[in-house]
């Protein structure tokens, strides 16, 4: 599957059955996020899920997910 949008990445993560609360309604509501606020960039080994605009309290950090396993990568450096 080719990952082009945040919706594609969410679908792939859910189908890989990785344990993440990143896309749950409760988590996104807590941070004031919506799926429309996300974009995806492809790197060598990971997909970067970035926020287009900051959300509550100026939070604008990216999240990284492994391309093969779709597990969240916490300490990724470009």
mmJSON file of the N, C-alpha and C atoms, coordinates in Angstrom:
{"data_MODEL":{"atom_site":{
"group_PDB":["ATOM","ATOM","ATOM","ATOM","ATOM","ATOM","ATOM","ATOM","ATOM","ATOM","ATOM","ATOM","ATOM","ATOM","ATOM","ATOM","ATOM","ATOM","ATOM","ATOM","ATOM","ATOM","ATOM","ATOM","ATOM","ATOM","ATOM","ATOM","ATOM","ATOM","ATOM","ATOM","ATOM","ATOM","ATOM","ATOM","ATOM","ATOM","ATOM","ATOM","ATOM","ATOM","ATOM","ATOM","ATOM","ATOM","ATOM","ATOM","ATOM","ATOM","ATOM","ATOM","ATOM","ATOM","ATOM","ATOM","ATOM","ATOM","ATOM","ATOM","ATOM","ATOM","ATOM","ATOM","ATOM","ATOM","ATOM","ATOM","ATOM","ATOM","ATOM","ATOM","ATOM","ATOM","ATOM","ATOM","ATOM","ATOM","ATOM","ATOM","ATOM","ATOM","ATOM","ATOM","ATOM","ATOM","ATOM","ATOM","ATOM","ATOM","ATOM","ATOM","ATOM","ATOM","ATOM","ATOM","ATOM","ATOM","ATOM","ATOM","ATOM","ATOM","ATOM","ATOM","ATOM","ATOM","ATOM","ATOM","ATOM","ATOM","ATOM","ATOM","ATOM","ATOM","ATOM","ATOM","ATOM","ATOM","ATOM","ATOM","ATOM","ATOM","ATOM","ATOM","ATOM","ATOM","ATOM","ATOM","ATOM","ATOM","ATOM","ATOM","ATOM","ATOM","ATOM","ATOM","ATOM","ATOM","ATOM","ATOM","ATOM","ATOM","ATOM","ATOM","ATOM","ATOM","ATOM","ATOM","ATOM","ATOM","ATOM","ATOM","ATOM","ATOM","ATOM","ATOM","ATOM","ATOM","ATOM","ATOM","ATOM","ATOM","ATOM","ATOM","ATOM","ATOM","ATOM","ATOM","ATOM","ATOM","ATOM","ATOM","ATOM","ATOM","ATOM","ATOM","ATOM","ATOM","ATOM","ATOM","ATOM","ATOM","ATOM","ATOM","ATOM","ATOM","ATOM","ATOM","ATOM","ATOM","ATOM","ATOM","ATOM","ATOM","ATOM","ATOM","ATOM","ATOM","ATOM","ATOM","ATOM","ATOM","ATOM","ATOM","ATOM","ATOM","ATOM","ATOM","ATOM","ATOM","ATOM","ATOM","ATOM","ATOM","ATOM","ATOM","ATOM","ATOM","ATOM","ATOM","ATOM","ATOM","ATOM","ATOM","ATOM","ATOM","ATOM","ATOM","ATOM","ATOM","ATOM","ATOM","ATOM","ATOM"],
"id":[1,2,3,4,5,6,7,8,9,10,11,12,13,14,15,16,17,18,19,20,21,22,23,24,25,26,27,28,29,30,31,32,33,34,35,36,37,38,39,40,41,42,43,44,45,46,47,48,49,50,51,52,53,54,55,56,57,58,59,60,61,62,63,64,65,66,67,68,69,70,71,72,73,74,75,76,77,78,79,80,81,82,83,84,85,86,87,88,89,90,91,92,93,94,95,96,97,98,99,100,101,102,103,104,105,106,107,108,109,110,111,112,113,114,115,116,117,118,119,120,121,122,123,124,125,126,127,128,129,130,131,132,133,134,135,136,137,138,139,140,141,142,143,144,145,146,147,148,149,150,151,152,153,154,155,156,157,158,159,160,161,162,163,164,165,166,167,168,169,170,171,172,173,174,175,176,177,178,179,180,181,182,183,184,185,186,187,188,189,190,191,192,193,194,195,196,197,198,199,200,201,202,203,204,205,206,207,208,209,210,211,212,213,214,215,216,217,218,219,220,221,222,223,224,225,226,227,228,229,230,231,232,233,234],
"type_symbol":["N","C","C","N","C","C","N","C","C","N","C","C","N","C","C","N","C","C","N","C","C","N","C","C","N","C","C","N","C","C","N","C","C","N","C","C","N","C","C","N","C","C","N","C","C","N","C","C","N","C","C","N","C","C","N","C","C","N","C","C","N","C","C","N","C","C","N","C","C","N","C","C","N","C","C","N","C","C","N","C","C","N","C","C","N","C","C","N","C","C","N","C","C","N","C","C","N","C","C","N","C","C","N","C","C","N","C","C","N","C","C","N","C","C","N","C","C","N","C","C","N","C","C","N","C","C","N","C","C","N","C","C","N","C","C","N","C","C","N","C","C","N","C","C","N","C","C","N","C","C","N","C","C","N","C","C","N","C","C","N","C","C","N","C","C","N","C","C","N","C","C","N","C","C","N","C","C","N","C","C","N","C","C","N","C","C","N","C","C","N","C","C","N","C","C","N","C","C","N","C","C","N","C","C","N","C","C","N","C","C","N","C","C","N","C","C","N","C","C","N","C","C","N","C","C","N","C","C","N","C","C","N","C","C"],
"label_atom_id":["N","CA","C","N","CA","C","N","CA","C","N","CA","C","N","CA","C","N","CA","C","N","CA","C","N","CA","C","N","CA","C","N","CA","C","N","CA","C","N","CA","C","N","CA","C","N","CA","C","N","CA","C","N","CA","C","N","CA","C","N","CA","C","N","CA","C","N","CA","C","N","CA","C","N","CA","C","N","CA","C","N","CA","C","N","CA","C","N","CA","C","N","CA","C","N","CA","C","N","CA","C","N","CA","C","N","CA","C","N","CA","C","N","CA","C","N","CA","C","N","CA","C","N","CA","C","N","CA","C","N","CA","C","N","CA","C","N","CA","C","N","CA","C","N","CA","C","N","CA","C","N","CA","C","N","CA","C","N","CA","C","N","CA","C","N","CA","C","N","CA","C","N","CA","C","N","CA","C","N","CA","C","N","CA","C","N","CA","C","N","CA","C","N","CA","C","N","CA","C","N","CA","C","N","CA","C","N","CA","C","N","CA","C","N","CA","C","N","CA","C","N","CA","C","N","CA","C","N","CA","C","N","CA","C","N","CA","C","N","CA","C","N","CA","C","N","CA","C","N","CA","C","N","CA","C","N","CA","C","N","CA","C","N","CA","C","N","CA","C","N","CA","C"],
"label_alt_id":[null,null,null,null,null,null,null,null,null,null,null,null,null,null,null,null,null,null,null,null,null,null,null,null,null,null,null,null,null,null,null,null,null,null,null,null,null,null,null,null,null,null,null,null,null,null,null,null,null,null,null,null,null,null,null,null,null,null,null,null,null,null,null,null,null,null,null,null,null,null,null,null,null,null,null,null,null,null,null,null,null,null,null,null,null,null,null,null,null,null,null,null,null,null,null,null,null,null,null,null,null,null,null,null,null,null,null,null,null,null,null,null,null,null,null,null,null,null,null,null,null,null,null,null,null,null,null,null,null,null,null,null,null,null,null,null,null,null,null,null,null,null,null,null,null,null,null,null,null,null,null,null,null,null,null,null,null,null,null,null,null,null,null,null,null,null,null,null,null,null,null,null,null,null,null,null,null,null,null,null,null,null,null,null,null,null,null,null,null,null,null,null,null,null,null,null,null,null,null,null,null,null,null,null,null,null,null,null,null,null,null,null,null,null,null,null,null,null,null,null,null,null,null,null,null,null,null,null,null,null,null,null,null,null],
"label_comp_id":["UNK","UNK","UNK","UNK","UNK","UNK","UNK","UNK","UNK","UNK","UNK","UNK","UNK","UNK","UNK","UNK","UNK","UNK","UNK","UNK","UNK","UNK","UNK","UNK","UNK","UNK","UNK","UNK","UNK","UNK","UNK","UNK","UNK","UNK","UNK","UNK","UNK","UNK","UNK","UNK","UNK","UNK","UNK","UNK","UNK","UNK","UNK","UNK","UNK","UNK","UNK","UNK","UNK","UNK","UNK","UNK","UNK","UNK","UNK","UNK","UNK","UNK","UNK","UNK","UNK","UNK","UNK","UNK","UNK","UNK","UNK","UNK","UNK","UNK","UNK","UNK","UNK","UNK","UNK","UNK","UNK","UNK","UNK","UNK","UNK","UNK","UNK","UNK","UNK","UNK","UNK","UNK","UNK","UNK","UNK","UNK","UNK","UNK","UNK","UNK","UNK","UNK","UNK","UNK","UNK","UNK","UNK","UNK","UNK","UNK","UNK","UNK","UNK","UNK","UNK","UNK","UNK","UNK","UNK","UNK","UNK","UNK","UNK","UNK","UNK","UNK","UNK","UNK","UNK","UNK","UNK","UNK","UNK","UNK","UNK","UNK","UNK","UNK","UNK","UNK","UNK","UNK","UNK","UNK","UNK","UNK","UNK","UNK","UNK","UNK","UNK","UNK","UNK","UNK","UNK","UNK","UNK","UNK","UNK","UNK","UNK","UNK","UNK","UNK","UNK","UNK","UNK","UNK","UNK","UNK","UNK","UNK","UNK","UNK","UNK","UNK","UNK","UNK","UNK","UNK","UNK","UNK","UNK","UNK","UNK","UNK","UNK","UNK","UNK","UNK","UNK","UNK","UNK","UNK","UNK","UNK","UNK","UNK","UNK","UNK","UNK","UNK","UNK","UNK","UNK","UNK","UNK","UNK","UNK","UNK","UNK","UNK","UNK","UNK","UNK","UNK","UNK","UNK","UNK","UNK","UNK","UNK","UNK","UNK","UNK","UNK","UNK","UNK","UNK","UNK","UNK","UNK","UNK","UNK"],
"label_asym_id":["A","A","A","A","A","A","A","A","A","A","A","A","A","A","A","A","A","A","A","A","A","A","A","A","A","A","A","A","A","A","A","A","A","A","A","A","A","A","A","A","A","A","A","A","A","A","A","A","A","A","A","A","A","A","A","A","A","A","A","A","A","A","A","A","A","A","A","A","A","A","A","A","A","A","A","A","A","A","A","A","A","A","A","A","A","A","A","A","A","A","A","A","A","A","A","A","A","A","A","A","A","A","A","A","A","A","A","A","A","A","A","A","A","A","A","A","A","A","A","A","A","A","A","A","A","A","A","A","A","A","A","A","A","A","A","A","A","A","A","A","A","A","A","A","A","A","A","A","A","A","A","A","A","A","A","A","A","A","A","A","A","A","A","A","A","A","A","A","A","A","A","A","A","A","A","A","A","A","A","A","A","A","A","A","A","A","A","A","A","A","A","A","A","A","A","A","A","A","A","A","A","A","A","A","A","A","A","A","A","A","A","A","A","A","A","A","A","A","A","A","A","A","A","A","A","A","A","A","A","A","A","A","A","A"],
"label_entity_id":["1","1","1","1","1","1","1","1","1","1","1","1","1","1","1","1","1","1","1","1","1","1","1","1","1","1","1","1","1","1","1","1","1","1","1","1","1","1","1","1","1","1","1","1","1","1","1","1","1","1","1","1","1","1","1","1","1","1","1","1","1","1","1","1","1","1","1","1","1","1","1","1","1","1","1","1","1","1","1","1","1","1","1","1","1","1","1","1","1","1","1","1","1","1","1","1","1","1","1","1","1","1","1","1","1","1","1","1","1","1","1","1","1","1","1","1","1","1","1","1","1","1","1","1","1","1","1","1","1","1","1","1","1","1","1","1","1","1","1","1","1","1","1","1","1","1","1","1","1","1","1","1","1","1","1","1","1","1","1","1","1","1","1","1","1","1","1","1","1","1","1","1","1","1","1","1","1","1","1","1","1","1","1","1","1","1","1","1","1","1","1","1","1","1","1","1","1","1","1","1","1","1","1","1","1","1","1","1","1","1","1","1","1","1","1","1","1","1","1","1","1","1","1","1","1","1","1","1","1","1","1","1","1","1"],
"label_seq_id":[1,1,1,2,2,2,3,3,3,4,4,4,5,5,5,6,6,6,7,7,7,8,8,8,9,9,9,10,10,10,11,11,11,12,12,12,13,13,13,14,14,14,15,15,15,16,16,16,17,17,17,18,18,18,19,19,19,20,20,20,21,21,21,22,22,22,23,23,23,24,24,24,25,25,25,26,26,26,27,27,27,28,28,28,29,29,29,30,30,30,31,31,31,32,32,32,33,33,33,34,34,34,35,35,35,36,36,36,37,37,37,38,38,38,39,39,39,40,40,40,41,41,41,42,42,42,43,43,43,44,44,44,45,45,45,46,46,46,47,47,47,48,48,48,49,49,49,50,50,50,51,51,51,52,52,52,53,53,53,54,54,54,55,55,55,56,56,56,57,57,57,58,58,58,59,59,59,60,60,60,61,61,61,62,62,62,63,63,63,64,64,64,65,65,65,66,66,66,67,67,67,68,68,68,69,69,69,70,70,70,71,71,71,72,72,72,73,73,73,74,74,74,75,75,75,76,76,76,77,77,77,78,78,78],
"pdbx_PDB_ins_code":[null,null,null,null,null,null,null,null,null,null,null,null,null,null,null,null,null,null,null,null,null,null,null,null,null,null,null,null,null,null,null,null,null,null,null,null,null,null,null,null,null,null,null,null,null,null,null,null,null,null,null,null,null,null,null,null,null,null,null,null,null,null,null,null,null,null,null,null,null,null,null,null,null,null,null,null,null,null,null,null,null,null,null,null,null,null,null,null,null,null,null,null,null,null,null,null,null,null,null,null,null,null,null,null,null,null,null,null,null,null,null,null,null,null,null,null,null,null,null,null,null,null,null,null,null,null,null,null,null,null,null,null,null,null,null,null,null,null,null,null,null,null,null,null,null,null,null,null,null,null,null,null,null,null,null,null,null,null,null,null,null,null,null,null,null,null,null,null,null,null,null,null,null,null,null,null,null,null,null,null,null,null,null,null,null,null,null,null,null,null,null,null,null,null,null,null,null,null,null,null,null,null,null,null,null,null,null,null,null,null,null,null,null,null,null,null,null,null,null,null,null,null,null,null,null,null,null,null,null,null,null,null,null,null],
"Cartn_x":[0.833,0.0,0.878,0.571,1.315,0.687,1.496,1.022,1.212,0.092,0.15,-0.469,-1.44,-2.141,-2.128,-2.535,-2.635,-3.689,-4.735,-5.771,-5.213,-4.352,-3.704,-2.834,-2.088,-1.212,-2.029,-3.109,-3.983,-4.546,-4.999,-5.551,-4.496,-3.277,-2.203,-1.819,-1.772,-1.426,-2.497,-3.753,-4.836,-4.863,-4.561,-4.541,-3.332,-2.238,-1.046,-1.227,-2.293,-2.626,-1.53,-0.865,0.097,-0.675,-0.196,-0.884,-0.554,-1.446,-1.228,-2.544,-2.45,-3.622,-3.557,-2.663,-2.414,-3.649,-4.4,-5.531,-6.895,-6.926,-8.23,-8.932,-10.234,-11.04,-10.756,-10.632,-10.401,-9.054,-8.019,-6.693,-6.669,-7.247,-7.237,-8.07,-9.173,-9.998,-9.252,-8.501,-7.732,-6.728,-6.057,-5.05,-5.638,-6.924,-7.558,-7.183,-6.964,-6.512,-7.649,-7.439,-8.329,-7.45,-8.0,-7.228,-6.834,-7.647,-7.333,-6.09,-5.701,-4.537,-3.226,-3.286,-2.08,-1.652,-0.341,0.241,1.276,1.695,2.662,3.851,5.047,6.288,6.953,7.568,8.242,9.744,10.369,11.821,12.358,13.65,14.269,13.595,13.465,12.955,11.63,11.162,9.947,9.032,7.774,6.829,6.73,6.781,6.621,5.195,4.503,3.158,3.311,3.106,3.327,2.018,2.014,0.837,1.014,-0.015,0.039,-0.024,-0.835,-0.976,-0.858,-0.277,-0.19,-1.579,-1.656,-2.91,-2.787,-3.542,-3.543,-2.131,-1.933,-0.677,0.511,0.259,1.333,1.978,1.375,1.94,1.984,3.193,3.343,4.354,4.63,5.637,5.134,6.077,5.775,5.836,5.192,5.277,5.846,6.667,7.324,6.872,6.627,6.186,7.062,7.507,8.347,7.607,8.307,7.679,7.233,7.926,7.612,6.612,6.806,5.963,4.86,4.98,4.054,4.032,5.094,5.247,5.717,5.357,5.784,7.259,8.01,9.442,9.588,10.088,10.111,11.363,12.496,13.747,14.358,13.574,14.072,14.735,15.916,16.634,16.911,16.594,16.781,18.237],
"Cartn_y":[-1.182,0.0,1.246,2.169,3.424,4.432,4.97,5.935,7.342,8.028,9.383,10.418,9.992,10.922,10.399,11.261,10.86,9.767,9.817,8.777,7.418,7.401,6.154,5.584,6.464,6.027,5.493,6.173,5.716,4.335,4.147,2.857,1.75,2.042,1.039,0.682,1.668,1.428,0.575,0.885,0.106,-1.32,-1.516,-2.859,-3.664,-2.993,-3.682,-4.112,-3.643,-3.981,-3.58,-2.475,-1.954,-1.243,-1.319,-0.756,0.727,1.566,3.004,3.699,4.728,5.541,6.867,6.965,8.22,8.727,7.845,8.252,8.06,7.75,7.575,8.92,8.879,10.096,10.865,10.142,10.765,11.498,10.877,11.492,12.73,12.606,13.737,14.896,14.592,15.627,16.316,15.561,16.118,17.16,16.854,17.771,18.814,18.718,19.672,19.429,18.183,17.815,17.284,17.347,16.715,16.042,15.099,14.417,15.391,16.407,17.382,18.195,18.236,19.015,18.257,17.011,16.199,16.097,16.003,15.713,14.615,13.996,12.894,13.187,12.957,13.029,11.662,11.252,9.957,10.172,9.46,9.483,8.097,7.882,6.6,5.412,5.469,4.318,4.573,5.813,6.152,7.062,7.114,8.121,9.166,10.424,11.511,12.032,12.012,12.569,13.929,14.989,16.336,17.11,18.084,18.95,20.172,20.494,21.663,22.945,22.962,24.123,23.64,24.465,24.079,23.906,23.044,22.802,23.378,22.872,23.411,23.614,24.736,25.087,25.117,25.341,25.472,24.166,23.04,21.73,21.564,21.398,21.258,20.178,19.261,18.23,17.168,16.478,15.406,14.055,13.07,11.687,10.859,9.865,9.042,7.597,6.945,5.556,4.763,3.582,2.702,2.302,2.293,1.976,0.523,-0.376,-1.795,-2.299,-1.924,-2.46,-1.495,-0.239,0.828,1.063,0.646,0.937,2.383,3.016,4.398,4.411,5.344,5.519,6.809,6.719,7.89,8.742,8.149,8.922,8.968,9.41,9.458,10.792,10.736,11.96,11.903,12.977,13.03,13.128],
"Cartn_z":[0.0,0.0,0.0,-0.84,-0.928,0.034,0.927,1.916,1.345,1.113,0.571,1.506,2.305,3.187,4.621,5.535,6.936,7.113,6.303,6.367,5.941,4.927,4.493,5.614,6.28,7.361,8.532,8.893,9.976,9.657,8.425,7.993,8.092,7.638,7.669,9.104,9.974,11.381,12.047,11.791,12.39,11.858,10.58,10.014,10.459,10.8,11.292,12.742,13.364,14.739,15.723,15.44,16.401,17.498,18.699,19.853,19.967,19.474,19.565,19.871,20.674,20.985,20.257,19.314,18.62,17.888,17.255,16.43,17.095,18.374,19.019,19.129,19.088,19.159,20.453,21.549,22.853,22.89,22.358,22.344,21.455,20.272,19.352,19.897,20.561,21.159,22.299,23.088,24.19,23.701,22.587,22.051,21.099,20.8,19.896,18.451,18.09,16.748,15.881,14.573,13.604,12.558,11.835,10.793,9.683,9.437,8.383,8.703,9.966,10.378,10.167,9.75,9.576,8.118,7.917,6.621,6.8,5.705,5.772,4.877,5.411,4.638,4.728,3.644,3.613,3.727,4.659,4.836,4.506,4.701,4.36,5.042,6.36,7.102,7.804,7.789,8.53,7.723,8.186,7.716,8.817,8.438,9.402,9.306,10.412,10.491,11.161,10.412,10.958,11.045,11.934,12.077,11.182,10.416,9.54,10.354,11.405,12.292,13.728,14.595,16.009,16.63,17.645,18.356,19.769,20.717,22.075,22.625,23.252,23.913,22.945,21.668,20.683,20.277,20.569,20.228,18.713,18.175,16.725,16.342,17.258,17.013,16.037,15.424,14.483,15.186,14.585,15.058,13.909,14.244,13.235,13.39,12.25,12.234,11.264,11.695,10.891,9.613,8.487,7.203,7.082,7.746,7.59,8.622,9.882,10.955,11.382,11.018,11.408,12.911,13.596,15.019,15.155,16.243,16.492,16.84,16.253,16.511,17.299,18.543,19.413,19.282,19.018,18.988,17.606,16.618,15.241,14.976,14.372,13.989,12.512,11.813,10.361,9.997],
"occupancy":[1.0,1.0,1.0,1.0,1.0,1.0,1.0,1.0,1.0,1.0,1.0,1.0,1.0,1.0,1.0,1.0,1.0,1.0,1.0,1.0,1.0,1.0,1.0,1.0,1.0,1.0,1.0,1.0,1.0,1.0,1.0,1.0,1.0,1.0,1.0,1.0,1.0,1.0,1.0,1.0,1.0,1.0,1.0,1.0,1.0,1.0,1.0,1.0,1.0,1.0,1.0,1.0,1.0,1.0,1.0,1.0,1.0,1.0,1.0,1.0,1.0,1.0,1.0,1.0,1.0,1.0,1.0,1.0,1.0,1.0,1.0,1.0,1.0,1.0,1.0,1.0,1.0,1.0,1.0,1.0,1.0,1.0,1.0,1.0,1.0,1.0,1.0,1.0,1.0,1.0,1.0,1.0,1.0,1.0,1.0,1.0,1.0,1.0,1.0,1.0,1.0,1.0,1.0,1.0,1.0,1.0,1.0,1.0,1.0,1.0,1.0,1.0,1.0,1.0,1.0,1.0,1.0,1.0,1.0,1.0,1.0,1.0,1.0,1.0,1.0,1.0,1.0,1.0,1.0,1.0,1.0,1.0,1.0,1.0,1.0,1.0,1.0,1.0,1.0,1.0,1.0,1.0,1.0,1.0,1.0,1.0,1.0,1.0,1.0,1.0,1.0,1.0,1.0,1.0,1.0,1.0,1.0,1.0,1.0,1.0,1.0,1.0,1.0,1.0,1.0,1.0,1.0,1.0,1.0,1.0,1.0,1.0,1.0,1.0,1.0,1.0,1.0,1.0,1.0,1.0,1.0,1.0,1.0,1.0,1.0,1.0,1.0,1.0,1.0,1.0,1.0,1.0,1.0,1.0,1.0,1.0,1.0,1.0,1.0,1.0,1.0,1.0,1.0,1.0,1.0,1.0,1.0,1.0,1.0,1.0,1.0,1.0,1.0,1.0,1.0,1.0,1.0,1.0,1.0,1.0,1.0,1.0,1.0,1.0,1.0,1.0,1.0,1.0,1.0,1.0,1.0,1.0,1.0,1.0],
"B_iso_or_equiv":[0.0,0.0,0.0,0.0,0.0,0.0,0.0,0.0,0.0,0.0,0.0,0.0,0.0,0.0,0.0,0.0,0.0,0.0,0.0,0.0,0.0,0.0,0.0,0.0,0.0,0.0,0.0,0.0,0.0,0.0,0.0,0.0,0.0,0.0,0.0,0.0,0.0,0.0,0.0,0.0,0.0,0.0,0.0,0.0,0.0,0.0,0.0,0.0,0.0,0.0,0.0,0.0,0.0,0.0,0.0,0.0,0.0,0.0,0.0,0.0,0.0,0.0,0.0,0.0,0.0,0.0,0.0,0.0,0.0,0.0,0.0,0.0,0.0,0.0,0.0,0.0,0.0,0.0,0.0,0.0,0.0,0.0,0.0,0.0,0.0,0.0,0.0,0.0,0.0,0.0,0.0,0.0,0.0,0.0,0.0,0.0,0.0,0.0,0.0,0.0,0.0,0.0,0.0,0.0,0.0,0.0,0.0,0.0,0.0,0.0,0.0,0.0,0.0,0.0,0.0,0.0,0.0,0.0,0.0,0.0,0.0,0.0,0.0,0.0,0.0,0.0,0.0,0.0,0.0,0.0,0.0,0.0,0.0,0.0,0.0,0.0,0.0,0.0,0.0,0.0,0.0,0.0,0.0,0.0,0.0,0.0,0.0,0.0,0.0,0.0,0.0,0.0,0.0,0.0,0.0,0.0,0.0,0.0,0.0,0.0,0.0,0.0,0.0,0.0,0.0,0.0,0.0,0.0,0.0,0.0,0.0,0.0,0.0,0.0,0.0,0.0,0.0,0.0,0.0,0.0,0.0,0.0,0.0,0.0,0.0,0.0,0.0,0.0,0.0,0.0,0.0,0.0,0.0,0.0,0.0,0.0,0.0,0.0,0.0,0.0,0.0,0.0,0.0,0.0,0.0,0.0,0.0,0.0,0.0,0.0,0.0,0.0,0.0,0.0,0.0,0.0,0.0,0.0,0.0,0.0,0.0,0.0,0.0,0.0,0.0,0.0,0.0,0.0,0.0,0.0,0.0,0.0,0.0,0.0],
"pdbx_formal_charge":[null,null,null,null,null,null,null,null,null,null,null,null,null,null,null,null,null,null,null,null,null,null,null,null,null,null,null,null,null,null,null,null,null,null,null,null,null,null,null,null,null,null,null,null,null,null,null,null,null,null,null,null,null,null,null,null,null,null,null,null,null,null,null,null,null,null,null,null,null,null,null,null,null,null,null,null,null,null,null,null,null,null,null,null,null,null,null,null,null,null,null,null,null,null,null,null,null,null,null,null,null,null,null,null,null,null,null,null,null,null,null,null,null,null,null,null,null,null,null,null,null,null,null,null,null,null,null,null,null,null,null,null,null,null,null,null,null,null,null,null,null,null,null,null,null,null,null,null,null,null,null,null,null,null,null,null,null,null,null,null,null,null,null,null,null,null,null,null,null,null,null,null,null,null,null,null,null,null,null,null,null,null,null,null,null,null,null,null,null,null,null,null,null,null,null,null,null,null,null,null,null,null,null,null,null,null,null,null,null,null,null,null,null,null,null,null,null,null,null,null,null,null,null,null,null,null,null,null,null,null,null,null,null,null],
"auth_seq_id":[1,1,1,2,2,2,3,3,3,4,4,4,5,5,5,6,6,6,7,7,7,8,8,8,9,9,9,10,10,10,11,11,11,12,12,12,13,13,13,14,14,14,15,15,15,16,16,16,17,17,17,18,18,18,19,19,19,20,20,20,21,21,21,22,22,22,23,23,23,24,24,24,25,25,25,26,26,26,27,27,27,28,28,28,29,29,29,30,30,30,31,31,31,32,32,32,33,33,33,34,34,34,35,35,35,36,36,36,37,37,37,38,38,38,39,39,39,40,40,40,41,41,41,42,42,42,43,43,43,44,44,44,45,45,45,46,46,46,47,47,47,48,48,48,49,49,49,50,50,50,51,51,51,52,52,52,53,53,53,54,54,54,55,55,55,56,56,56,57,57,57,58,58,58,59,59,59,60,60,60,61,61,61,62,62,62,63,63,63,64,64,64,65,65,65,66,66,66,67,67,67,68,68,68,69,69,69,70,70,70,71,71,71,72,72,72,73,73,73,74,74,74,75,75,75,76,76,76,77,77,77,78,78,78],
"auth_comp_id":["UNK","UNK","UNK","UNK","UNK","UNK","UNK","UNK","UNK","UNK","UNK","UNK","UNK","UNK","UNK","UNK","UNK","UNK","UNK","UNK","UNK","UNK","UNK","UNK","UNK","UNK","UNK","UNK","UNK","UNK","UNK","UNK","UNK","UNK","UNK","UNK","UNK","UNK","UNK","UNK","UNK","UNK","UNK","UNK","UNK","UNK","UNK","UNK","UNK","UNK","UNK","UNK","UNK","UNK","UNK","UNK","UNK","UNK","UNK","UNK","UNK","UNK","UNK","UNK","UNK","UNK","UNK","UNK","UNK","UNK","UNK","UNK","UNK","UNK","UNK","UNK","UNK","UNK","UNK","UNK","UNK","UNK","UNK","UNK","UNK","UNK","UNK","UNK","UNK","UNK","UNK","UNK","UNK","UNK","UNK","UNK","UNK","UNK","UNK","UNK","UNK","UNK","UNK","UNK","UNK","UNK","UNK","UNK","UNK","UNK","UNK","UNK","UNK","UNK","UNK","UNK","UNK","UNK","UNK","UNK","UNK","UNK","UNK","UNK","UNK","UNK","UNK","UNK","UNK","UNK","UNK","UNK","UNK","UNK","UNK","UNK","UNK","UNK","UNK","UNK","UNK","UNK","UNK","UNK","UNK","UNK","UNK","UNK","UNK","UNK","UNK","UNK","UNK","UNK","UNK","UNK","UNK","UNK","UNK","UNK","UNK","UNK","UNK","UNK","UNK","UNK","UNK","UNK","UNK","UNK","UNK","UNK","UNK","UNK","UNK","UNK","UNK","UNK","UNK","UNK","UNK","UNK","UNK","UNK","UNK","UNK","UNK","UNK","UNK","UNK","UNK","UNK","UNK","UNK","UNK","UNK","UNK","UNK","UNK","UNK","UNK","UNK","UNK","UNK","UNK","UNK","UNK","UNK","UNK","UNK","UNK","UNK","UNK","UNK","UNK","UNK","UNK","UNK","UNK","UNK","UNK","UNK","UNK","UNK","UNK","UNK","UNK","UNK","UNK","UNK","UNK","UNK","UNK","UNK"],
"auth_asym_id":["A","A","A","A","A","A","A","A","A","A","A","A","A","A","A","A","A","A","A","A","A","A","A","A","A","A","A","A","A","A","A","A","A","A","A","A","A","A","A","A","A","A","A","A","A","A","A","A","A","A","A","A","A","A","A","A","A","A","A","A","A","A","A","A","A","A","A","A","A","A","A","A","A","A","A","A","A","A","A","A","A","A","A","A","A","A","A","A","A","A","A","A","A","A","A","A","A","A","A","A","A","A","A","A","A","A","A","A","A","A","A","A","A","A","A","A","A","A","A","A","A","A","A","A","A","A","A","A","A","A","A","A","A","A","A","A","A","A","A","A","A","A","A","A","A","A","A","A","A","A","A","A","A","A","A","A","A","A","A","A","A","A","A","A","A","A","A","A","A","A","A","A","A","A","A","A","A","A","A","A","A","A","A","A","A","A","A","A","A","A","A","A","A","A","A","A","A","A","A","A","A","A","A","A","A","A","A","A","A","A","A","A","A","A","A","A","A","A","A","A","A","A","A","A","A","A","A","A","A","A","A","A","A","A"],
"auth_atom_id":["N","CA","C","N","CA","C","N","CA","C","N","CA","C","N","CA","C","N","CA","C","N","CA","C","N","CA","C","N","CA","C","N","CA","C","N","CA","C","N","CA","C","N","CA","C","N","CA","C","N","CA","C","N","CA","C","N","CA","C","N","CA","C","N","CA","C","N","CA","C","N","CA","C","N","CA","C","N","CA","C","N","CA","C","N","CA","C","N","CA","C","N","CA","C","N","CA","C","N","CA","C","N","CA","C","N","CA","C","N","CA","C","N","CA","C","N","CA","C","N","CA","C","N","CA","C","N","CA","C","N","CA","C","N","CA","C","N","CA","C","N","CA","C","N","CA","C","N","CA","C","N","CA","C","N","CA","C","N","CA","C","N","CA","C","N","CA","C","N","CA","C","N","CA","C","N","CA","C","N","CA","C","N","CA","C","N","CA","C","N","CA","C","N","CA","C","N","CA","C","N","CA","C","N","CA","C","N","CA","C","N","CA","C","N","CA","C","N","CA","C","N","CA","C","N","CA","C","N","CA","C","N","CA","C","N","CA","C","N","CA","C","N","CA","C","N","CA","C","N","CA","C","N","CA","C","N","CA","C","N","CA","C","N","CA","C","N","CA","C","N","CA","C"],
"pdbx_PDB_model_num":[1,1,1,1,1,1,1,1,1,1,1,1,1,1,1,1,1,1,1,1,1,1,1,1,1,1,1,1,1,1,1,1,1,1,1,1,1,1,1,1,1,1,1,1,1,1,1,1,1,1,1,1,1,1,1,1,1,1,1,1,1,1,1,1,1,1,1,1,1,1,1,1,1,1,1,1,1,1,1,1,1,1,1,1,1,1,1,1,1,1,1,1,1,1,1,1,1,1,1,1,1,1,1,1,1,1,1,1,1,1,1,1,1,1,1,1,1,1,1,1,1,1,1,1,1,1,1,1,1,1,1,1,1,1,1,1,1,1,1,1,1,1,1,1,1,1,1,1,1,1,1,1,1,1,1,1,1,1,1,1,1,1,1,1,1,1,1,1,1,1,1,1,1,1,1,1,1,1,1,1,1,1,1,1,1,1,1,1,1,1,1,1,1,1,1,1,1,1,1,1,1,1,1,1,1,1,1,1,1,1,1,1,1,1,1,1,1,1,1,1,1,1,1,1,1,1,1,1,1,1,1,1,1,1]
}}}
